């Protein structure tokens, strides 16, 4: 397996992978119509192409034998917290398909995204994580992220309780 930076040409692959990983991880939480509407909007090919072409965002693909099995996305922080400042970064997505987990590749994807976010020097970093995703919370805790708030993440009519995690700029 290997990790590579995605390009706008990967928009269709990213769209399908993002929908698949989100569904695999969280699909059981939502009514089918809410899930499908969310996926069609959030992971639309055109939205992925715009994201991949934007200079303030970056996406990495984890590939196994040329097939995308994981991804990470990073960019400016958009979380609803009063302490978010201009220049803060956010790990926006980090997913690996279940069949490819527990091999350290999620950590490698995370490392790539965090290194890119701090490529111009240390800055405050943020992550939003589902309040009941305890494994992810422990994972991000190992990277120095701590809970500093919460918010609701809408998927159709469902409102997920999400935690906002922050890691101050390295000193």
MODELLER restraints for C-alpha pairs under 7 A, 6 or more apart:
rsr = mdl.restraints
at = mdl.atoms
rsr.add(forms.Gaussian(group=physical.xy_distance, feature=features.Distance(at['CA:1:A'], at['CA:62:A']), mean=6.90, stdev=0.5))
rsr.add(forms.Gaussian(group=physical.xy_distance, feature=features.Distance(at['CA:1:A'], at['CA:63:A']), mean=5.44, stdev=0.5))
rsr.add(forms.Gaussian(group=physical.xy_distance, feature=features.Distance(at['CA:1:A'], at['CA:64:A']), mean=4.44, stdev=0.5))
rsr.add(forms.Gaussian(group=physical.xy_distance, feature=features.Distance(at['CA:1:A'], at['CA:65:A']), mean=6.62, stdev=0.5))
rsr.add(forms.Gaussian(group=physical.xy_distance, feature=features.Distance(at['CA:2:A'], at['CA:62:A']), mean=5.75, stdev=0.5))
rsr.add(forms.Gaussian(group=physical.xy_distance, feature=features.Distance(at['CA:2:A'], at['CA:63:A']), mean=5.48, stdev=0.5))
rsr.add(forms.Gaussian(group=physical.xy_distance, feature=features.Distance(at['CA:2:A'], at['CA:64:A']), mean=6.80, stdev=0.5))
rsr.add(forms.Gaussian(group=physical.xy_distance, feature=features.Distance(at['CA:3:A'], at['CA:60:A']), mean=6.49, stdev=0.5))
rsr.add(forms.Gaussian(group=physical.xy_distance, feature=features.Distance(at['CA:3:A'], at['CA:61:A']), mean=5.57, stdev=0.5))
rsr.add(forms.Gaussian(group=physical.xy_distance, feature=features.Distance(at['CA:3:A'], at['CA:62:A']), mean=4.50, stdev=0.5))
rsr.add(forms.Gaussian(group=physical.xy_distance, feature=features.Distance(at['CA:3:A'], at['CA:63:A']), mean=6.25, stdev=0.5))
rsr.add(forms.Gaussian(group=physical.xy_distance, feature=features.Distance(at['CA:4:A'], at['CA:60:A']), mean=5.48, stdev=0.5))
rsr.add(forms.Gaussian(group=physical.xy_distance, feature=features.Distance(at['CA:4:A'], at['CA:61:A']), mean=5.49, stdev=0.5))
rsr.add(forms.Gaussian(group=physical.xy_distance, feature=features.Distance(at['CA:4:A'], at['CA:62:A']), mean=6.72, stdev=0.5))
rsr.add(forms.Gaussian(group=physical.xy_distance, feature=features.Distance(at['CA:5:A'], at['CA:59:A']), mean=5.95, stdev=0.5))
rsr.add(forms.Gaussian(group=physical.xy_distance, feature=features.Distance(at['CA:5:A'], at['CA:60:A']), mean=4.34, stdev=0.5))
rsr.add(forms.Gaussian(group=physical.xy_distance, feature=features.Distance(at['CA:5:A'], at['CA:61:A']), mean=6.28, stdev=0.5))
rsr.add(forms.Gaussian(group=physical.xy_distance, feature=features.Distance(at['CA:6:A'], at['CA:52:A']), mean=6.93, stdev=0.5))
rsr.add(forms.Gaussian(group=physical.xy_distance, feature=features.Distance(at['CA:6:A'], at['CA:59:A']), mean=5.46, stdev=0.5))
rsr.add(forms.Gaussian(group=physical.xy_distance, feature=features.Distance(at['CA:6:A'], at['CA:60:A']), mean=5.24, stdev=0.5))
rsr.add(forms.Gaussian(group=physical.xy_distance, feature=features.Distance(at['CA:6:A'], at['CA:61:A']), mean=6.06, stdev=0.5))
rsr.add(forms.Gaussian(group=physical.xy_distance, feature=features.Distance(at['CA:7:A'], at['CA:52:A']), mean=5.65, stdev=0.5))
rsr.add(forms.Gaussian(group=physical.xy_distance, feature=features.Distance(at['CA:8:A'], at['CA:49:A']), mean=5.03, stdev=0.5))
rsr.add(forms.Gaussian(group=physical.xy_distance, feature=features.Distance(at['CA:8:A'], at['CA:52:A']), mean=4.94, stdev=0.5))
rsr.add(forms.Gaussian(group=physical.xy_distance, feature=features.Distance(at['CA:8:A'], at['CA:53:A']), mean=5.56, stdev=0.5))
rsr.add(forms.Gaussian(group=physical.xy_distance, feature=features.Distance(at['CA:11:A'], at['CA:45:A']), mean=5.58, stdev=0.5))
rsr.add(forms.Gaussian(group=physical.xy_distance, feature=features.Distance(at['CA:11:A'], at['CA:48:A']), mean=5.13, stdev=0.5))
rsr.add(forms.Gaussian(group=physical.xy_distance, feature=features.Distance(at['CA:11:A'], at['CA:49:A']), mean=4.83, stdev=0.5))
rsr.add(forms.Gaussian(group=physical.xy_distance, feature=features.Distance(at['CA:12:A'], at['CA:45:A']), mean=5.37, stdev=0.5))
rsr.add(forms.Gaussian(group=physical.xy_distance, feature=features.Distance(at['CA:14:A'], at['CA:48:A']), mean=6.84, stdev=0.5))
rsr.add(forms.Gaussian(group=physical.xy_distance, feature=features.Distance(at['CA:15:A'], at['CA:43:A']), mean=5.09, stdev=0.5))
rsr.add(forms.Gaussian(group=physical.xy_distance, feature=features.Distance(at['CA:15:A'], at['CA:44:A']), mean=6.01, stdev=0.5))
rsr.add(forms.Gaussian(group=physical.xy_distance, feature=features.Distance(at['CA:15:A'], at['CA:45:A']), mean=5.34, stdev=0.5))
rsr.add(forms.Gaussian(group=physical.xy_distance, feature=features.Distance(at['CA:15:A'], at['CA:48:A']), mean=6.29, stdev=0.5))
rsr.add(forms.Gaussian(group=physical.xy_distance, feature=features.Distance(at['CA:18:A'], at['CA:43:A']), mean=6.46, stdev=0.5))
rsr.add(forms.Gaussian(group=physical.xy_distance, feature=features.Distance(at['CA:19:A'], at['CA:39:A']), mean=5.79, stdev=0.5))
rsr.add(forms.Gaussian(group=physical.xy_distance, feature=features.Distance(at['CA:19:A'], at['CA:43:A']), mean=6.31, stdev=0.5))
rsr.add(forms.Gaussian(group=physical.xy_distance, feature=features.Distance(at['CA:21:A'], at['CA:95:A']), mean=6.21, stdev=0.5))
rsr.add(forms.Gaussian(group=physical.xy_distance, feature=features.Distance(at['CA:21:A'], at['CA:96:A']), mean=6.80, stdev=0.5))
rsr.add(forms.Gaussian(group=physical.xy_distance, feature=features.Distance(at['CA:21:A'], at['CA:97:A']), mean=5.81, stdev=0.5))
rsr.add(forms.Gaussian(group=physical.xy_distance, feature=features.Distance(at['CA:27:A'], at['CA:35:A']), mean=6.74, stdev=0.5))
rsr.add(forms.Gaussian(group=physical.xy_distance, feature=features.Distance(at['CA:30:A'], at['CA:158:A']), mean=6.89, stdev=0.5))
rsr.add(forms.Gaussian(group=physical.xy_distance, feature=features.Distance(at['CA:34:A'], at['CA:155:A']), mean=6.21, stdev=0.5))
rsr.add(forms.Gaussian(group=physical.xy_distance, feature=features.Distance(at['CA:34:A'], at['CA:156:A']), mean=4.38, stdev=0.5))
rsr.add(forms.Gaussian(group=physical.xy_distance, feature=features.Distance(at['CA:34:A'], at['CA:157:A']), mean=6.68, stdev=0.5))
rsr.add(forms.Gaussian(group=physical.xy_distance, feature=features.Distance(at['CA:35:A'], at['CA:155:A']), mean=6.55, stdev=0.5))
rsr.add(forms.Gaussian(group=physical.xy_distance, feature=features.Distance(at['CA:35:A'], at['CA:156:A']), mean=6.84, stdev=0.5))
rsr.add(forms.Gaussian(group=physical.xy_distance, feature=features.Distance(at['CA:37:A'], at['CA:156:A']), mean=6.97, stdev=0.5))
rsr.add(forms.Gaussian(group=physical.xy_distance, feature=features.Distance(at['CA:38:A'], at['CA:155:A']), mean=5.81, stdev=0.5))
rsr.add(forms.Gaussian(group=physical.xy_distance, feature=features.Distance(at['CA:38:A'], at['CA:156:A']), mean=6.37, stdev=0.5))
rsr.add(forms.Gaussian(group=physical.xy_distance, feature=features.Distance(at['CA:51:A'], at['CA:57:A']), mean=6.39, stdev=0.5))
rsr.add(forms.Gaussian(group=physical.xy_distance, feature=features.Distance(at['CA:52:A'], at['CA:58:A']), mean=6.47, stdev=0.5))
rsr.add(forms.Gaussian(group=physical.xy_distance, feature=features.Distance(at['CA:52:A'], at['CA:59:A']), mean=6.77, stdev=0.5))
rsr.add(forms.Gaussian(group=physical.xy_distance, feature=features.Distance(at['CA:56:A'], at['CA:75:A']), mean=5.76, stdev=0.5))
rsr.add(forms.Gaussian(group=physical.xy_distance, feature=features.Distance(at['CA:56:A'], at['CA:76:A']), mean=6.86, stdev=0.5))
rsr.add(forms.Gaussian(group=physical.xy_distance, feature=features.Distance(at['CA:57:A'], at['CA:74:A']), mean=5.67, stdev=0.5))
rsr.add(forms.Gaussian(group=physical.xy_distance, feature=features.Distance(at['CA:57:A'], at['CA:75:A']), mean=4.35, stdev=0.5))
rsr.add(forms.Gaussian(group=physical.xy_distance, feature=features.Distance(at['CA:58:A'], at['CA:73:A']), mean=5.72, stdev=0.5))
rsr.add(forms.Gaussian(group=physical.xy_distance, feature=features.Distance(at['CA:58:A'], at['CA:74:A']), mean=5.44, stdev=0.5))
rsr.add(forms.Gaussian(group=physical.xy_distance, feature=features.Distance(at['CA:58:A'], at['CA:75:A']), mean=6.52, stdev=0.5))
rsr.add(forms.Gaussian(group=physical.xy_distance, feature=features.Distance(at['CA:59:A'], at['CA:71:A']), mean=6.90, stdev=0.5))
rsr.add(forms.Gaussian(group=physical.xy_distance, feature=features.Distance(at['CA:59:A'], at['CA:72:A']), mean=5.54, stdev=0.5))
rsr.add(forms.Gaussian(group=physical.xy_distance, feature=features.Distance(at['CA:59:A'], at['CA:73:A']), mean=4.31, stdev=0.5))
rsr.add(forms.Gaussian(group=physical.xy_distance, feature=features.Distance(at['CA:59:A'], at['CA:74:A']), mean=6.49, stdev=0.5))
rsr.add(forms.Gaussian(group=physical.xy_distance, feature=features.Distance(at['CA:60:A'], at['CA:71:A']), mean=5.42, stdev=0.5))
rsr.add(forms.Gaussian(group=physical.xy_distance, feature=features.Distance(at['CA:60:A'], at['CA:72:A']), mean=5.30, stdev=0.5))
rsr.add(forms.Gaussian(group=physical.xy_distance, feature=features.Distance(at['CA:60:A'], at['CA:73:A']), mean=6.57, stdev=0.5))
rsr.add(forms.Gaussian(group=physical.xy_distance, feature=features.Distance(at['CA:61:A'], at['CA:68:A']), mean=6.10, stdev=0.5))
rsr.add(forms.Gaussian(group=physical.xy_distance, feature=features.Distance(at['CA:61:A'], at['CA:70:A']), mean=5.81, stdev=0.5))
rsr.add(forms.Gaussian(group=physical.xy_distance, feature=features.Distance(at['CA:61:A'], at['CA:71:A']), mean=4.53, stdev=0.5))
rsr.add(forms.Gaussian(group=physical.xy_distance, feature=features.Distance(at['CA:61:A'], at['CA:72:A']), mean=6.85, stdev=0.5))
rsr.add(forms.Gaussian(group=physical.xy_distance, feature=features.Distance(at['CA:62:A'], at['CA:68:A']), mean=5.61, stdev=0.5))
rsr.add(forms.Gaussian(group=physical.xy_distance, feature=features.Distance(at['CA:62:A'], at['CA:69:A']), mean=5.64, stdev=0.5))
rsr.add(forms.Gaussian(group=physical.xy_distance, feature=features.Distance(at['CA:62:A'], at['CA:70:A']), mean=4.70, stdev=0.5))
rsr.add(forms.Gaussian(group=physical.xy_distance, feature=features.Distance(at['CA:62:A'], at['CA:71:A']), mean=5.75, stdev=0.5))
rsr.add(forms.Gaussian(group=physical.xy_distance, feature=features.Distance(at['CA:63:A'], at['CA:69:A']), mean=5.55, stdev=0.5))
rsr.add(forms.Gaussian(group=physical.xy_distance, feature=features.Distance(at['CA:69:A'], at['CA:96:A']), mean=5.95, stdev=0.5))
rsr.add(forms.Gaussian(group=physical.xy_distance, feature=features.Distance(at['CA:69:A'], at['CA:97:A']), mean=5.58, stdev=0.5))
rsr.add(forms.Gaussian(group=physical.xy_distance, feature=features.Distance(at['CA:70:A'], at['CA:95:A']), mean=5.37, stdev=0.5))
rsr.add(forms.Gaussian(group=physical.xy_distance, feature=features.Distance(at['CA:70:A'], at['CA:96:A']), mean=3.96, stdev=0.5))
rsr.add(forms.Gaussian(group=physical.xy_distance, feature=features.Distance(at['CA:70:A'], at['CA:97:A']), mean=5.99, stdev=0.5))
rsr.add(forms.Gaussian(group=physical.xy_distance, feature=features.Distance(at['CA:71:A'], at['CA:94:A']), mean=5.85, stdev=0.5))
rsr.add(forms.Gaussian(group=physical.xy_distance, feature=features.Distance(at['CA:71:A'], at['CA:95:A']), mean=5.52, stdev=0.5))
rsr.add(forms.Gaussian(group=physical.xy_distance, feature=features.Distance(at['CA:71:A'], at['CA:96:A']), mean=6.51, stdev=0.5))
rsr.add(forms.Gaussian(group=physical.xy_distance, feature=features.Distance(at['CA:72:A'], at['CA:93:A']), mean=5.08, stdev=0.5))
rsr.add(forms.Gaussian(group=physical.xy_distance, feature=features.Distance(at['CA:72:A'], at['CA:94:A']), mean=4.33, stdev=0.5))
rsr.add(forms.Gaussian(group=physical.xy_distance, feature=features.Distance(at['CA:72:A'], at['CA:95:A']), mean=6.50, stdev=0.5))
rsr.add(forms.Gaussian(group=physical.xy_distance, feature=features.Distance(at['CA:72:A'], at['CA:109:A']), mean=6.07, stdev=0.5))
rsr.add(forms.Gaussian(group=physical.xy_distance, feature=features.Distance(at['CA:72:A'], at['CA:110:A']), mean=6.88, stdev=0.5))
rsr.add(forms.Gaussian(group=physical.xy_distance, feature=features.Distance(at['CA:72:A'], at['CA:113:A']), mean=6.70, stdev=0.5))
rsr.add(forms.Gaussian(group=physical.xy_distance, feature=features.Distance(at['CA:73:A'], at['CA:91:A']), mean=6.16, stdev=0.5))
rsr.add(forms.Gaussian(group=physical.xy_distance, feature=features.Distance(at['CA:73:A'], at['CA:92:A']), mean=5.30, stdev=0.5))
rsr.add(forms.Gaussian(group=physical.xy_distance, feature=features.Distance(at['CA:73:A'], at['CA:93:A']), mean=4.96, stdev=0.5))
rsr.add(forms.Gaussian(group=physical.xy_distance, feature=features.Distance(at['CA:73:A'], at['CA:94:A']), mean=6.71, stdev=0.5))
rsr.add(forms.Gaussian(group=physical.xy_distance, feature=features.Distance(at['CA:73:A'], at['CA:113:A']), mean=6.86, stdev=0.5))
rsr.add(forms.Gaussian(group=physical.xy_distance, feature=features.Distance(at['CA:74:A'], at['CA:90:A']), mean=5.65, stdev=0.5))
rsr.add(forms.Gaussian(group=physical.xy_distance, feature=features.Distance(at['CA:74:A'], at['CA:91:A']), mean=4.57, stdev=0.5))
rsr.add(forms.Gaussian(group=physical.xy_distance, feature=features.Distance(at['CA:74:A'], at['CA:92:A']), mean=5.22, stdev=0.5))
rsr.add(forms.Gaussian(group=physical.xy_distance, feature=features.Distance(at['CA:74:A'], at['CA:113:A']), mean=6.06, stdev=0.5))
rsr.add(forms.Gaussian(group=physical.xy_distance, feature=features.Distance(at['CA:74:A'], at['CA:117:A']), mean=6.97, stdev=0.5))
rsr.add(forms.Gaussian(group=physical.xy_distance, feature=features.Distance(at['CA:75:A'], at['CA:89:A']), mean=5.65, stdev=0.5))
rsr.add(forms.Gaussian(group=physical.xy_distance, feature=features.Distance(at['CA:75:A'], at['CA:90:A']), mean=5.52, stdev=0.5))
rsr.add(forms.Gaussian(group=physical.xy_distance, feature=features.Distance(at['CA:75:A'], at['CA:91:A']), mean=6.83, stdev=0.5))
rsr.add(forms.Gaussian(group=physical.xy_distance, feature=features.Distance(at['CA:76:A'], at['CA:87:A']), mean=6.83, stdev=0.5))
rsr.add(forms.Gaussian(group=physical.xy_distance, feature=features.Distance(at['CA:76:A'], at['CA:88:A']), mean=6.07, stdev=0.5))
rsr.add(forms.Gaussian(group=physical.xy_distance, feature=features.Distance(at['CA:76:A'], at['CA:89:A']), mean=4.53, stdev=0.5))
rsr.add(forms.Gaussian(group=physical.xy_distance, feature=features.Distance(at['CA:76:A'], at['CA:90:A']), mean=5.68, stdev=0.5))
rsr.add(forms.Gaussian(group=physical.xy_distance, feature=features.Distance(at['CA:77:A'], at['CA:88:A']), mean=5.66, stdev=0.5))
rsr.add(forms.Gaussian(group=physical.xy_distance, feature=features.Distance(at['CA:77:A'], at['CA:89:A']), mean=4.78, stdev=0.5))
rsr.add(forms.Gaussian(group=physical.xy_distance, feature=features.Distance(at['CA:77:A'], at['CA:90:A']), mean=4.56, stdev=0.5))
rsr.add(forms.Gaussian(group=physical.xy_distance, feature=features.Distance(at['CA:77:A'], at['CA:126:A']), mean=6.66, stdev=0.5))
rsr.add(forms.Gaussian(group=physical.xy_distance, feature=features.Distance(at['CA:88:A'], at['CA:123:A']), mean=6.10, stdev=0.5))
rsr.add(forms.Gaussian(group=physical.xy_distance, feature=features.Distance(at['CA:88:A'], at['CA:124:A']), mean=5.19, stdev=0.5))
rsr.add(forms.Gaussian(group=physical.xy_distance, feature=features.Distance(at['CA:88:A'], at['CA:125:A']), mean=5.85, stdev=0.5))
rsr.add(forms.Gaussian(group=physical.xy_distance, feature=features.Distance(at['CA:89:A'], at['CA:117:A']), mean=6.09, stdev=0.5))
rsr.add(forms.Gaussian(group=physical.xy_distance, feature=features.Distance(at['CA:89:A'], at['CA:124:A']), mean=6.47, stdev=0.5))
rsr.add(forms.Gaussian(group=physical.xy_distance, feature=features.Distance(at['CA:89:A'], at['CA:125:A']), mean=4.81, stdev=0.5))
rsr.add(forms.Gaussian(group=physical.xy_distance, feature=features.Distance(at['CA:89:A'], at['CA:126:A']), mean=6.24, stdev=0.5))
rsr.add(forms.Gaussian(group=physical.xy_distance, feature=features.Distance(at['CA:90:A'], at['CA:125:A']), mean=5.45, stdev=0.5))
rsr.add(forms.Gaussian(group=physical.xy_distance, feature=features.Distance(at['CA:90:A'], at['CA:126:A']), mean=4.61, stdev=0.5))
rsr.add(forms.Gaussian(group=physical.xy_distance, feature=features.Distance(at['CA:90:A'], at['CA:127:A']), mean=5.68, stdev=0.5))
rsr.add(forms.Gaussian(group=physical.xy_distance, feature=features.Distance(at['CA:91:A'], at['CA:113:A']), mean=6.94, stdev=0.5))
rsr.add(forms.Gaussian(group=physical.xy_distance, feature=features.Distance(at['CA:91:A'], at['CA:126:A']), mean=6.42, stdev=0.5))
rsr.add(forms.Gaussian(group=physical.xy_distance, feature=features.Distance(at['CA:91:A'], at['CA:127:A']), mean=5.42, stdev=0.5))
rsr.add(forms.Gaussian(group=physical.xy_distance, feature=features.Distance(at['CA:92:A'], at['CA:127:A']), mean=6.59, stdev=0.5))
rsr.add(forms.Gaussian(group=physical.xy_distance, feature=features.Distance(at['CA:94:A'], at['CA:110:A']), mean=6.96, stdev=0.5))
rsr.add(forms.Gaussian(group=physical.xy_distance, feature=features.Distance(at['CA:96:A'], at['CA:106:A']), mean=6.39, stdev=0.5))
rsr.add(forms.Gaussian(group=physical.xy_distance, feature=features.Distance(at['CA:122:A'], at['CA:169:A']), mean=4.99, stdev=0.5))
rsr.add(forms.Gaussian(group=physical.xy_distance, feature=features.Distance(at['CA:122:A'], at['CA:170:A']), mean=5.43, stdev=0.5))
rsr.add(forms.Gaussian(group=physical.xy_distance, feature=features.Distance(at['CA:123:A'], at['CA:168:A']), mean=6.84, stdev=0.5))
rsr.add(forms.Gaussian(group=physical.xy_distance, feature=features.Distance(at['CA:123:A'], at['CA:169:A']), mean=4.14, stdev=0.5))
rsr.add(forms.Gaussian(group=physical.xy_distance, feature=features.Distance(at['CA:123:A'], at['CA:170:A']), mean=6.96, stdev=0.5))
rsr.add(forms.Gaussian(group=physical.xy_distance, feature=features.Distance(at['CA:124:A'], at['CA:167:A']), mean=5.78, stdev=0.5))
rsr.add(forms.Gaussian(group=physical.xy_distance, feature=features.Distance(at['CA:124:A'], at['CA:168:A']), mean=4.48, stdev=0.5))
rsr.add(forms.Gaussian(group=physical.xy_distance, feature=features.Distance(at['CA:124:A'], at['CA:169:A']), mean=4.33, stdev=0.5))
rsr.add(forms.Gaussian(group=physical.xy_distance, feature=features.Distance(at['CA:125:A'], at['CA:166:A']), mean=5.70, stdev=0.5))
rsr.add(forms.Gaussian(group=physical.xy_distance, feature=features.Distance(at['CA:125:A'], at['CA:167:A']), mean=5.17, stdev=0.5))
rsr.add(forms.Gaussian(group=physical.xy_distance, feature=features.Distance(at['CA:125:A'], at['CA:168:A']), mean=6.47, stdev=0.5))
rsr.add(forms.Gaussian(group=physical.xy_distance, feature=features.Distance(at['CA:126:A'], at['CA:165:A']), mean=5.59, stdev=0.5))
rsr.add(forms.Gaussian(group=physical.xy_distance, feature=features.Distance(at['CA:126:A'], at['CA:166:A']), mean=4.46, stdev=0.5))
rsr.add(forms.Gaussian(group=physical.xy_distance, feature=features.Distance(at['CA:126:A'], at['CA:167:A']), mean=6.36, stdev=0.5))
rsr.add(forms.Gaussian(group=physical.xy_distance, feature=features.Distance(at['CA:127:A'], at['CA:164:A']), mean=5.94, stdev=0.5))
rsr.add(forms.Gaussian(group=physical.xy_distance, feature=features.Distance(at['CA:127:A'], at['CA:165:A']), mean=5.10, stdev=0.5))
rsr.add(forms.Gaussian(group=physical.xy_distance, feature=features.Distance(at['CA:127:A'], at['CA:166:A']), mean=6.48, stdev=0.5))
rsr.add(forms.Gaussian(group=physical.xy_distance, feature=features.Distance(at['CA:128:A'], at['CA:162:A']), mean=6.35, stdev=0.5))
rsr.add(forms.Gaussian(group=physical.xy_distance, feature=features.Distance(at['CA:128:A'], at['CA:163:A']), mean=5.67, stdev=0.5))
rsr.add(forms.Gaussian(group=physical.xy_distance, feature=features.Distance(at['CA:128:A'], at['CA:164:A']), mean=4.67, stdev=0.5))
rsr.add(forms.Gaussian(group=physical.xy_distance, feature=features.Distance(at['CA:128:A'], at['CA:165:A']), mean=6.13, stdev=0.5))
rsr.add(forms.Gaussian(group=physical.xy_distance, feature=features.Distance(at['CA:129:A'], at['CA:162:A']), mean=5.43, stdev=0.5))
rsr.add(forms.Gaussian(group=physical.xy_distance, feature=features.Distance(at['CA:129:A'], at['CA:163:A']), mean=5.29, stdev=0.5))
rsr.add(forms.Gaussian(group=physical.xy_distance, feature=features.Distance(at['CA:129:A'], at['CA:164:A']), mean=6.58, stdev=0.5))
rsr.add(forms.Gaussian(group=physical.xy_distance, feature=features.Distance(at['CA:130:A'], at['CA:161:A']), mean=6.28, stdev=0.5))
rsr.add(forms.Gaussian(group=physical.xy_distance, feature=features.Distance(at['CA:130:A'], at['CA:162:A']), mean=4.35, stdev=0.5))
rsr.add(forms.Gaussian(group=physical.xy_distance, feature=features.Distance(at['CA:130:A'], at['CA:163:A']), mean=6.07, stdev=0.5))
rsr.add(forms.Gaussian(group=physical.xy_distance, feature=features.Distance(at['CA:131:A'], at['CA:161:A']), mean=5.71, stdev=0.5))
rsr.add(forms.Gaussian(group=physical.xy_distance, feature=features.Distance(at['CA:131:A'], at['CA:162:A']), mean=4.90, stdev=0.5))
rsr.add(forms.Gaussian(group=physical.xy_distance, feature=features.Distance(at['CA:131:A'], at['CA:163:A']), mean=5.44, stdev=0.5))
rsr.add(forms.Gaussian(group=physical.xy_distance, feature=features.Distance(at['CA:144:A'], at['CA:167:A']), mean=5.78, stdev=0.5))
rsr.add(forms.Gaussian(group=physical.xy_distance, feature=features.Distance(at['CA:145:A'], at['CA:165:A']), mean=5.56, stdev=0.5))
rsr.add(forms.Gaussian(group=physical.xy_distance, feature=features.Distance(at['CA:145:A'], at['CA:166:A']), mean=4.99, stdev=0.5))
rsr.add(forms.Gaussian(group=physical.xy_distance, feature=features.Distance(at['CA:145:A'], at['CA:167:A']), mean=4.51, stdev=0.5))
rsr.add(forms.Gaussian(group=physical.xy_distance, feature=features.Distance(at['CA:146:A'], at['CA:165:A']), mean=5.00, stdev=0.5))
rsr.add(forms.Gaussian(group=physical.xy_distance, feature=features.Distance(at['CA:146:A'], at['CA:166:A']), mean=5.42, stdev=0.5))
rsr.add(forms.Gaussian(group=physical.xy_distance, feature=features.Distance(at['CA:146:A'], at['CA:167:A']), mean=6.52, stdev=0.5))
rsr.add(forms.Gaussian(group=physical.xy_distance, feature=features.Distance(at['CA:147:A'], at['CA:163:A']), mean=6.46, stdev=0.5))
rsr.add(forms.Gaussian(group=physical.xy_distance, feature=features.Distance(at['CA:147:A'], at['CA:164:A']), mean=5.71, stdev=0.5))
rsr.add(forms.Gaussian(group=physical.xy_distance, feature=features.Distance(at['CA:147:A'], at['CA:165:A']), mean=4.31, stdev=0.5))
rsr.add(forms.Gaussian(group=physical.xy_distance, feature=features.Distance(at['CA:147:A'], at['CA:166:A']), mean=6.48, stdev=0.5))
rsr.add(forms.Gaussian(group=physical.xy_distance, feature=features.Distance(at['CA:148:A'], at['CA:164:A']), mean=5.80, stdev=0.5))
rsr.add(forms.Gaussian(group=physical.xy_distance, feature=features.Distance(at['CA:148:A'], at['CA:165:A']), mean=5.68, stdev=0.5))
rsr.add(forms.Gaussian(group=physical.xy_distance, feature=features.Distance(at['CA:148:A'], at['CA:166:A']), mean=6.52, stdev=0.5))
rsr.add(forms.Gaussian(group=physical.xy_distance, feature=features.Distance(at['CA:149:A'], at['CA:163:A']), mean=5.88, stdev=0.5))
rsr.add(forms.Gaussian(group=physical.xy_distance, feature=features.Distance(at['CA:149:A'], at['CA:164:A']), mean=4.91, stdev=0.5))
rsr.add(forms.Gaussian(group=physical.xy_distance, feature=features.Distance(at['CA:150:A'], at['CA:162:A']), mean=5.43, stdev=0.5))
rsr.add(forms.Gaussian(group=physical.xy_distance, feature=features.Distance(at['CA:150:A'], at['CA:163:A']), mean=4.22, stdev=0.5))
rsr.add(forms.Gaussian(group=physical.xy_distance, feature=features.Distance(at['CA:150:A'], at['CA:164:A']), mean=5.12, stdev=0.5))
rsr.add(forms.Gaussian(group=physical.xy_distance, feature=features.Distance(at['CA:151:A'], at['CA:161:A']), mean=6.10, stdev=0.5))
rsr.add(forms.Gaussian(group=physical.xy_distance, feature=features.Distance(at['CA:151:A'], at['CA:162:A']), mean=5.34, stdev=0.5))
rsr.add(forms.Gaussian(group=physical.xy_distance, feature=features.Distance(at['CA:151:A'], at['CA:163:A']), mean=6.51, stdev=0.5))
rsr.add(forms.Gaussian(group=physical.xy_distance, feature=features.Distance(at['CA:152:A'], at['CA:159:A']), mean=5.51, stdev=0.5))
rsr.add(forms.Gaussian(group=physical.xy_distance, feature=features.Distance(at['CA:152:A'], at['CA:160:A']), mean=5.35, stdev=0.5))
rsr.add(forms.Gaussian(group=physical.xy_distance, feature=features.Distance(at['CA:152:A'], at['CA:161:A']), mean=5.01, stdev=0.5))
rsr.add(forms.Gaussian(group=physical.xy_distance, feature=features.Distance(at['CA:152:A'], at['CA:162:A']), mean=5.84, stdev=0.5))
rsr.add(forms.Gaussian(group=physical.xy_distance, feature=features.Distance(at['CA:153:A'], at['CA:159:A']), mean=5.42, stdev=0.5))
rsr.add(forms.Gaussian(group=physical.xy_distance, feature=features.Distance(at['CA:153:A'], at['CA:160:A']), mean=4.97, stdev=0.5))
rsr.add(forms.Gaussian(group=physical.xy_distance, feature=features.Distance(at['CA:153:A'], at['CA:161:A']), mean=6.60, stdev=0.5))
rsr.add(forms.Gaussian(group=physical.xy_distance, feature=features.Distance(at['CA:153:A'], at['CA:162:A']), mean=6.47, stdev=0.5))
rsr.add(forms.Gaussian(group=physical.xy_distance, feature=features.Distance(at['CA:154:A'], at['CA:160:A']), mean=6.28, stdev=0.5))
